Amino acid sequence: MPEFSHDAVGRPVLARDGVTIFRRVGGRTSDGGSFDGYEEFHPGDQGYDEMLPAARANRVEADEPEESAVDPDTLARLLRESGLDAADLEDL
């Protein structure tokens, strides 16, 4: 395996799990090849605590928006207007 040097080329990013930090890196191998990848940091790893504030500011966006809570008054009104009641929802 060739020796390589690398530099952090990206800001730390907090993963969806809210704990793992990713940081993009790149560099060159001793034989002249280049590479691009990510470093992964977990609590207890060297540098984790220092990167955590910046990573929290750069969170990975979720693929889907979070589900909103159902407003009980709106649900009751919709059920009344549609001729249903709460018991009808239990069948779903």
Secondary structure, DSSP 8 states (H G I E B T S, - for coil): ---EEEEE-S--EE-TTSS-EEEEEEEEETTS-EEEEEEEE-TTSTTHHHHHHHHHHTB---SS-------HHHHHHHHHHHT--HHHHTT-
